[in-house]
């Protein structure tokens, strides 16, 4: 009887210990999966801007834009090619000046935005997906000084 009780108690404790560990791990995974810097709801995509050069007022800046499914939650990949046309532009918040840099597809789900030219001030850096007349835009803000 004691041996049976000991086995049952040991099994119960193992289930509790293993269960707690896996709960923490899946909780951590779900937090990671929710990271979506730029969310394009209509396309079920997340996106992120990473600067290659800049941002600077001293010369040309450039950045990459990567897209991934909002369901897999991994900004490191695999990347997902949007079904819409990818575009980018920058807008100065003080006066509405807009500049359209060059957008080049590097590989599925990854684009290089180059020839970006800033002057000192507050800027919004936009990424957009255009599908016919439907356009969805997301942006980040940056402040540049001399």
N, C-alpha and C positions, 0 to 999 in steps of 0.2 A: 504494500500500500504506500509506504514512504517513497519507494522508488518511483511509482507511478505519479505521485503528487510532485516529486522533485522534477520529473521529466516534463510534466504539464506546466509547472511554474517556469522552468528554464525556457520552454518553447514560447510561452506567453511573453517573457521578458525579451527574447530575441525578436519577436514580432514587433514589440514596442520600439526597440532600439533601431531596427532596420526601417520600420515605418517612419519614425521621426527623421531619420537621415534622408530618406527619399522625399519626404514632404518639403524639407528645407531646400533640397536640390531643385525640385520642380518649381518651387516658389521663386528661387533665384532665376531659373530659366525663363519664367513668365515675365519677370521684370526686364530681363535682357531682351525678350521678344518685343516688348512694347517700345523700344527705342526707335524712333522714327523722326529724324530731324526735320524733314520736309515731307509732309503727307499729301499724296494725291489720291483723294478718296474715290474719285470717279474711275480711276484706273487700278485701284487696290495696290498702289505702289508707294514705297518710301524712297526718299532720295537724300543725298548728302553732297555738300560742296566741300572739296579739299583744295586748298591753295597750292599751286605749283610754284608760282612767282607772285609775291605780294601778299596782300594788297598794298600798293604803294603809289605815291604821287610822283615818284622819281623816274618812272619808266612804265613799260607795259606790264600788266599783271595777267595771270592766267590761272584757271582752276579746272579741276575735273568735277564732273557730276556723275554719280553712279545711282542706279535704280535697282531696287530689289522688291520682291513681293512683301506686302505688309503682313503676310502670314508667317513667313519664315524668320523675320526679325534679325537678319545678319547683314550688317553693313559691309562685311568682308566678302560677301558672295554667298551663293552664286548670284550674279547680277541678272536682271530681267530686262529684256529689250521692250520698251514701251510700244504699244500699238499706235500711239499718236506721234505727231511730229514734235521733236524736242527743240526748244528755243531758249534763249537767255537774253536778258537786257539789264542794264543798270539805270537807276533813276536817282537823281539828286533830290533829297527831300525838301530843301529850302525853296527851290524854284521850279521843280518839275522837269529839269533837263534830262533827256533820255538818250542813252547811247546803246547801240546794238553791236555787240562784239561778234566774232566769228565762232560758230559752233561746228565741231567736227566729230563725227562718230569714230571712236577708237576701237571699240569691240562691242559685242552685245551688252547693252545696259550701261555702257561707259562712254562719256563724251568729254572732249576737251573744249573749253571755252577760252579763246585767246584774243589778243589785241584789245584787252580791256584797259581803258585809260581813265584814270581818276584825277580829279583836282581835289584840293583840301575841302573837307566838309562832311556832312552826313549823307550816306548813300544807302539805297536798298538794292540788293543783288537778287534778281529774279530768275527763277527757272520756270518754264511753262511747258505744258503739254497741250497741243492743239490737234483736235480731231474734228475736221469740218469746221463748223461754226462754233463748236464747243471749245472753250479755252479754260484751263485750270492753271492758276499761278500760285507759287509759293516763293517766299523771299526771306533773306537774312538782312540784318542791318549792320553797317560798319561805319566807323567814324575815322576819318583820315586827317592828319594835321601835317603842316609843312615840316 
